[in-house]
Amino acid sequence: MLESIKELQSSLRDLSVRLLVFHADPLLVFQTLHSQCKIETVYSMEETGLDITYRRDRALQVYFKSAGIKWREYQSNGVQRGRRHRATWTSDWHQYMDQPQQHPDWSQWRSYSSPLLSELALPPADLSVRADHVFQVGGESVAQERMAGFLRREIHQYQRHISKPLTSREYCSRLSPYLAWGCLSIRQVYQALEHEPSRKLSRSERAFGSRLRWHCHFIQKFEMECSMEFRSYNRGYRKLAYNTNETQLQAWKDGNTGYPLVDATMRCVQETGYINFRMRAMLVSFLCNHLWMDWRLGVEHLGALFLDFEPGIHYPQFQMQAGITGINTIRVYNPIKQALDHDPDASFITRWIPELRGLPAPFAREPWRMTQIDQQFAGFQLGRDYPHRIIDIEETGRRARQILWDMQSDPEVIQDSRRILRTLTNPVRNNL
Ligand SMILES: Cc1cc2nc3c(=O)[nH]c(=O)nc-3n(C[C@H](O)[C@H](O)[C@H](O)COP(=O)(O)OP(=O)(O)OC[C@H]3O[C@@H](n4cnc5c(N)ncnc54)[C@H](O)[C@@H]3O)c2cc1C
């Protein structure tokens, strides 16, 4: 965020526009600014955020009204406020994406003379960024560069690598943080992909294009039912009782479950803020299916680690991967099979779990298979160098599947699934 703001600040400075940045209670900021230089109108995007940002907006709305300030909010990424159902949503979305991009004429802002920061009774924000971080760099220019490069090169191999934890880092677009923080809009990416309407898109290009729509589809869901931040959105699942074993939860959070692919994934996210879709789904499945924990125990932990945290995608995806929506296929991920399929030579695992380096790939994927002699030869001791498995996934997977399948015939689940299909999904696709 800071890198993005700094870049915006410097590009606006080139146009002689000053960007004031505050890190303070927004109500206080607006009150102070208004008292010192009368504000006529506030312009913003319509944010589909968390309860905390919703409450902020409500407080600002009350203040703006009392102070006679107009507030103009603009639709963001084709997500529509106040919708009650999804009929025509897809065609509306395409129509929105086909509209021309805005290119504001900043020259008209030049004459505006803003007060000096020092004249305002507000502390300026600290914009210093840690130089040693390993996250993707923020800002519009790097986002534009990545988009152009991806659409020119990596997209052609996109589908081949999308599920691989290691190579997806190069062959997926990695645009999610830029989309989440507003360095790029979905419309910009959509139009860059579809820049020649007569050209037939390849399978990989179409797969990527669909995901741009999914981005907005999920946010639309959350916009229409934001209580899913706090509760399972299918009411039928709210009665389930869960395991509350603190030690197991901590092992999941720390990347110490004894399942190498799960642990490598968590450690990778902790370090870099990014992992591909399949591994995110596996992390959730491990927590909610294998450890049988309430999704709310992990949703904030992962959200806080993701550089691309987008509430409108994160919450519905988390519940979907936990298998508690009643409308999606139940998928209990087996981390051993995932490792065999998507990291057969254990290169991702050993990249993030140095303790397992030097072991042959089959043992790095399943260290518990090593006999005492194997361990001696490898100079490795299970339980000392790397934890024992905290659960047996054969058993936990069977139990989770059984409960989740049984829940599919629960009358309350069925009834609420109908409501969800009617209101939150595309009626054409679901034959409604
Ligand atoms: C539990 C869980 C939590 C998630 N949380 C987030 C989140 O907070 N923010 C976020 O942007 N994505 C989230 N995703 C979706 C997906 O994993 C990421 O969008 C994707 O991995 C980002 O990498 P990329 O930009 O290289 O994606 P690409 O594969 O290059 O896709 C391009 C863009 O399409 C969108 N997209 C891709 N896959 C999905 C999807 N399955 N659902 C919705 N949109 C998608 C993203 O905007 C992405 O940047 C989550 C998935 C799961 C399973």
The ligand as a Gaussian input file, in Angstrom:
#p B3LYP/6-31G(d) Opt

LIG

0 1
 C       -9.320000     -19.871000       0.769000
 C       -9.058000     -18.925000      -0.374000
 C       -8.891000     -17.594000      -0.134000
 C       -8.674000     -16.704000      -1.188000
 N       -8.497000     -15.381000      -0.886000
 C       -8.287000     -14.503000      -1.877000
 C       -8.104000     -13.119000      -1.585000
 O       -8.151000     -12.692000      -0.429000
 N       -7.857000     -12.273000      -2.634000
 C       -7.807000     -12.713000      -3.927000
 O       -7.580000     -11.908000      -4.845000
 N       -8.007000     -14.017000      -4.223000
 C       -8.233000     -14.918000      -3.246000
 N       -8.401000     -16.245000      -3.555000
 C       -8.528000     -16.657000      -4.975000
 C       -7.232000     -17.072000      -5.703000
 O       -6.536000     -18.026000      -4.976000
 C       -6.329000     -15.861000      -6.004000
 O       -7.075000     -14.847000      -6.632000
 C       -5.205000     -16.231000      -6.964000
 O       -4.465000     -17.308000      -6.460000
 C       -4.301000     -15.013000      -7.147000
 O       -3.205000     -15.310000      -7.953000
 P       -3.038000     -14.692000      -9.417000
 O       -3.262000     -13.219000      -9.387000
 O       -1.750000     -15.159000      -9.958000
 O       -4.287000     -15.360000     -10.142000
 P       -4.554000     -15.736000     -11.671000
 O       -4.763000     -17.197000     -11.721000
 O       -3.572000     -15.135000     -12.567000
 O       -6.010000     -15.080000     -11.912000
 C       -6.187000     -13.717000     -12.289000
 C       -7.094000     -13.021000     -11.323000
 O       -8.374000     -13.639000     -11.299000
 C       -8.911000     -13.613000      -9.974000
 N       -9.065000     -14.984000      -9.486000
 C       -8.291000     -16.050000      -9.781000
 N       -8.775000     -17.147000      -9.190000
 C       -9.868000     -16.767000      -8.517000
 C      -10.804000     -17.457000      -7.715000
 N      -10.728000     -18.777000      -7.506000
 N      -11.805000     -16.763000      -7.147000
 C      -11.932000     -15.435000      -7.356000
 N      -11.068000     -14.727000      -8.123000
 C      -10.054000     -15.386000      -8.689000
 C       -7.900000     -12.833000      -9.138000
 O       -8.260000     -11.485000      -9.126000
 C       -6.615000     -13.045000      -9.896000
 O       -5.673000     -12.037000      -9.660000
 C       -8.628000     -17.173000      -2.515000
 C       -8.784000     -18.535000      -2.761000
 C       -9.004000     -19.417000      -1.706000
 C       -9.159000     -20.876000      -1.975000

